[in-house]
Amino acid sequence: MSDVLPELEQKREILRDLVESHIKRRDELSQEAHHYAEERDKLNQKSKSMREAVMKKIDEKGKLIENIQKLRNEKEEHFAELSELRKELRKYRDAFKSQGADPSELKRKERELQRLEKMQQTTPLNKDEEKRVVLDIRKLSNDIRKTKDVVEKELKENENVKVVSEKISEKRKVVDEFKRQIDGISKNINVLGEEINKGLQELDQTRKEADDFHEKFIEFNKASEREHEEFIKAKTDMRDIEKMMGGMAAKTKATRRKEREGELQSKANVLFDKFKNGEQLTTEDLLILQKAGFL
C-alpha cells in the first residue's frame, strides 16, 4: 500500500494541473466567444438601423413616384389643352385674309424658291447661271420674309389670334412648370435609387460580417464547452483519486492504531503479571494498565 500512495499522489498532481489548464483554456475561449458575440450584436443593431434607413428611403421614393405620376397625368391634361389651343390658332391663321399680302402670290414665290434651290443643288450651271440663280434665291427669300412679316404683324393685331395666343402662352407656362417639377422629382428619385442600392449593398456586407462573427462565436463557444467538459472529467477523476487516497490513509491509520493497541495490551499483560506478583510498578506502568483496562 505504501508503494501505491506515491503513484496516486503523482496522478493527483497531474490531474490538478490538467484541471487548472482546462479552466484557463475554457475561460480564454469563453472570453473569445463573448467578444465575438458582442461584435455580432453590434453589427446586428447596426444592420437594423441601416435597414430602417433604407426602408425609409424606399418609402420616400415610392411617394415621389406616386407624386410624379400624378404630375405627369396633370401635365398631359394641360398639354392636351395646349394642343387644342394650337389647333384653334392654326385654324385662325389658315382662315386669315391678309390685307397687305396675297396668299396665292406668297405660295407661288415659295414654290419658285424651292425650284431654284433644287436647281442649284442638282443641276450643273456655269458661272453666270449660278450667279443669276443665287441672286434670284436671295430676292425671293427676302420677298417671302417681308410678306410673312406683314402677315404676322396683321395676325398679331387680330383679336381672335391675340386671345388664343395669350392662352397658348399661359398654358405653355403651366406645362413648362409641370415639366420643371417632374424633372426635379425625377432627379430626386434617381438620387434616392442610388442611395438605396448603396445602402442595400452596405447592409448585405454588414449582415455578412455579423454572420461571420456569429460563426466565430459558435466555434469558440463549443470549444469552451468542450474544455468545460474536460475540466469536469479531470476534476471528477481527481476527486476519485483523493477519495481513494483518503480511504487508504484511514485504513493505514486504523492499522497503526490496532498495532499500537496490541503493543499496549502485550505490555499491560506483562505489567499485570508483575502487579499480581507484588512487584513495585511506576506511575507510568499504572497508567499503561489503566489504558489497557486492567485497573
PyMOL commands that set and color helices and strands:
alter all, ss='L'
color gray80, all
select helices_A, chain A and resi 4-95+103-122+127-157+159-276+283-292
alter helices_A, ss='H'
color red, helices_A
deselect
rebuild
show_as cartoon
